[in-house]
Amino acid sequence: MGGERRWLRVMLVVCVFATAVVALPWAGVIVLAAWFGRLARPALDVTARVLGGRRGAAALVTLLALLVVVTPVVIVVTVSTATALDLLQRLQHTDFGGQMLDEVGRSAKDGAVRAAQEIGRGTTRLMLGLALFVVGAYTCLVDGDRAWAWMGDRVPLRPSVRARLASAFHECGSGLLVGLMLTALLQGTVATGVYLALGVPHAVVLGGLTFLGAFVPLIGTASVWVPVAIGLFLAGRQGAALLLVVLGVLVIGTVDNLMRPYFARFGKLDLPMWIVALSMFGGLNLFGFQGIVLGPVIVRLTIELLALVRESEVDVVAATEEPEAGLEGGPHPSEPDAHVPH
């Protein structure tokens, strides 16, 4: 019996490790789907009352969330592509631009093939990630409570401990998502002010695009203000273009690095601001873009686990010292009282 128990533990460790390796490439998407399932619960309840069914309401709420995620990417990519094509047409009509494009075309054939392959892989991964998010979000909305109860029955933890860990997990999600939204709003506002100050046409529209661009992975707001700066340069406003680049890097871009950790704290994330920033950048370095999500989650759960371990040790010490205190305080209740005559 003892040998079987040891083998079961070894097999459990191996299977847990293998599961982590399999799930790690999509861990960020899974975490976002779980957060969405919790945060969208009020919207699901209202929609279910209107439609008269929980599954249809979950499908509608998930579809709306997908549109919110995909729309900024489509808008920014479309605007950036149109701007790039316009720049190429302008360059082709100049002697210097035509010569430069010919030189670039001759020297960049191999790079273009590699870039196309990377874009193809990235697009495939993006589509798979969106599909996994849709399935996960819908499942969390419809069967989230039942799935959590199923998992709780198979995890050797008390209900109070599971509730503490779940609370820490969802607290991290609300903090990060609120932080992302407020950061994007501030970046769009600052960018609008910069565009207005520099006399850029359609400054308010470009500010709205900058807000949407803040949600685009990796490039962020630069997907908007960089093409604008190039357009200013080609229009003969080299000083304004240079100033926009400087402000884009030092002001618009810095807002994301400085204010997102602060806004994450504003979203009720129980971590110091510098810990939030450290976990975001450390996760980004270790796991890639999804590390912005996974880093804070790992740190927040680690801190909660440390608190639980400390509390359990205190309970053990208190339970050990309590009988000793009873012995020191007088005769044991089961013993005859020395002051009571027989």
N, C-alpha and C positions, 0 to 999 in steps of 0.2 A: 504493500500500500504506500509506504514511504517512497519507494523508487518510482512508482507511477506518478505521485504528486510532484516529485522533482522533474520528471520528464514533461509533465503538463506545464510547469512553470517555464521550462526552457523553450518549449514550443510556443508558449504565449509570448515570450520576449521576442522570439524570431518573427512570429507573425505580426506583432505590433510594429516592429522595425520595418518589415516588408510593406505593411500597409502605409506607414509614413512615407516610405520612398515612393510608392505608387501615387499617393495623394499629393505629395509636395508640389509637383508642377502646377497643380490647380488649387492649391490650398487657399490662395487669396480669393479666388472666385467662390469657393465654398464658404469661406468666412463672410464675404459680402452677401451671398444669398441668405445665410442665416441671419445676419443683421437686418437685411431687408424684410425677411419674414416677421421679425419682431417689431420693427419700426412701422411697417405698413399694416399692422393688425387693426388699428382704429379705422383706417380707410377700408379695409376688408369688411369689417363689421357693418359699416354704413352701406357699402355697395351690396353686401349680401341681403340686407333688409330691403333694398330697392329692387334687386333682381330676383329675390326669393330663392336663392341657392348659393351655397358657399363655393362650390367648384367653379361655377361661371363667374362669380365675383373675383375669385383668385386669379382666373385666367385674364380678366379685364385689368385688374390692378398690375399684374405682371407685365402685360403688354404695354401699359402706360409707362411703367418703369423702364422697359426696354427702349421705348421711344425717347425717354428723357436721357438715357445713356447714349443712344446711337445718334440722335439728332445733332448734338454739338460736334461730334466727330465728322459727320457728313457735311455740315455747314462749313466748318473750318477747312476741311480738305478741299471742298468745292471752291471756296473763295481763294485759298492759297494756290490751287491749280490754275484757276483763271488768271490770277495775278502773275504767276510764273509764265504762262503762255503769252500774256500781254508784254511782259518784259522781253521774252525771246523775240517777239515780232519787232519790238522797238530796236533791239540790238542788231537784228538782221538788216535794218535799214540804215545802219551806220557803217562806215568803212572799218573803224576799229572793232566794232562789235562783230561784224561779219568775219574778220580775220581771227578774232578771239574764239568765236564759235567753231570755225574750221579747225583751229589748233586743238581745242578741247575735244571736238568730235574724233580727231585722229588718235588722241592719246587716251581716250576714255572708253574704248570699246570693251576691253576686258572688265573694267570696273563697272560698266553698265550691265554686263551679263551677271556679274556677282551681285550687284545691287538688285537686279530683277529677281534673282533667286532668293535673296534675303526678304524682299518684299512679299514674294509668294509664300515663303514659310511664315512670315509674320501675319499675313492675311489669313492663312489657314488656322494659325493658333488663335487669332482674334475671333474668327467665326466659331471655333470649337469652344472658346471661353464664353462667348455670348450664349451659345446653345446650352452649355452646362449651367450658366447663371439662370437662364429662363427655367430650366427643369428644376434646379435647386430652389429657386425662389418660389415657384408654384408649389413644390412639395412642402416647403416650410410653411407656407400660408395654409395649405389644406390639412396637412398631417403633422405640423410642427410639434404640437403638444403630445400627440400620441408617439411620435418618434423619440421625443425627449424622455417620455415615460418608459418606452422600450429600452432605450440606452441606460436609463437609470437602474432598471432591474438587472442589468448585466454588469454594472460597475460596482465594485466592492466599496462603496462610499455611502455614508449616512445621507438621508434626504437633506438635512441642514447644510452639510458640506457641499452637496451638489447644487443647492440653491445659491450658496455663496459664490461658487465658481461661475455659475450661469449669470448671476448678477454682475460680476466683474467683467465677463465676456461681453455682455450687451451694453454695459456702461462704456466700455472701450469703443464699441461701434457707434453709439450715439455721439460720443465726443469727437471721434475722427470725422464722421460724416457732417456734423454741424461745423466742424473746423474747416472742412473742404469747401462747403457752400459759402460760408462767411468770407473765407480767403478769396475765393473766386469773385465774389461781389465787390470786395475791396479793390482787387486788382483791376476789375472792369471800371470802377469809379475813378481810380487813379489814372488809368490809361486814358479815359475820356478827358480828364483835365489836361493831360499832356498833349493830346491831339488838339484840343481847343487852343491851348497856349501856343502851339506851333502853327496854327492856322491850317490844319489838315482838313480837307473836305470830308463831309459826312462823319464828323468826329463822334457823334452819338451812336451811329450805326456801328462804327468801328469799335467803340467802347463795348457795345453789346457783344460783338464778335470776340473781343478780348475776354469778356466774361465766359463765353462758351469755350474759348480756347484754353482756359485754365483747367478744364476737365480733361483735356486731351493728354494722354500719357507722354512723358519724356519731353516733348517740345513745348507744351503749355502755351503761354501767351506769346512766346516768340513766333508762333505760327501766324500771328497777325501783325505785330509791330515790325517784324523784319521785312516782310514784303512792302509795308507802308514806307519804311525807311528807304528801301531800294527805289520805290516809285518817286519819292521826294528827290533822291539823287539824280534820277534820270530826267526829272522835270527841271533841273538846274538849281535846285535848292540844296546844295551840298551841305551848307551849315546846319540847316534844319534836320537833314538826314543824319548827320553826325551826332547832333544833340539828341535826337530820338533814340539812336543806338545807345548812347551813354545813359539816358534816362530809362530806357528799357532794361538795361542790365542792372543798373544801380538802384533803381526805384521800383519799377514794375516787377522785375524778377525778384528783388530782395523782399518784397512784401510777402511772397510765398514762403521764403525761408524763415523770416522773422515772425510773421503773424499766425501762420498755420498752427504751430505748437500752442500759442496763446489761445487761439480760438478753440482748439481741441480741449483745453482746460475749461473754457467757457461752456463747452458742451457737456460738463459734468464728468469729465474724465479725471479720476482721482490719482493723478500723477503730477509731479512738479514739471514745469514747462521745459526745463533743460533735459529731463528724463524723456519726455515725449519727443523732443528734437533728436536726442541721441538714439533712441530706439528707431525712429523713422530713418535716419541716415544710416545707422548700422544695418537695419533690415534691408535697405535699398542696396547697400554694398554686398550683402550676403545672398539675398534671394532675388535681386533684380527689382523691377518696379513693384511687384506684389509685396516686397518687403516693407513698403510704406504702411501696409495693413498688418502684415504678420509681426513685424518688430514690436509695435506697441502692444499687440495682443499677448505675445510671449512674455514681455516684461510685466504687464498688468497681472496675468495669471500667476507668474512666478511670485510676485509680491503678495498676492492673496494666499498662495500656498504656504509661503513663509509664515504669514499671520496664522493660518490654520494649524501649522505644525507647532508654533509657539504656544498657541492656546491649548492644544492637546497635551503638550508637555506640562503646562501649568496645571491642567486638570489632573494629570497623573501624580504630580508632586503633592497637590492638595489632597488627593485620595489616600496617598501614602502617609501623610502627616496627620490626618484626622484621627486615626485610632490612637496614635501616640499622644495626641493632645487629650484624648479621653482618659488615658491611663494617668497622665500627669495631673489632671484636674480632680481626681478622687477615685474612689472605689468603682469597679466595674458594676454596671447595673445588675448583672447576674449574681454578684457577690453580696453577702449579707451586709447591711449597713452597720458600721461599728457603733453608731450612736443609738441603735434600736435594740432594746433589751430582748433577750430570748425568753 
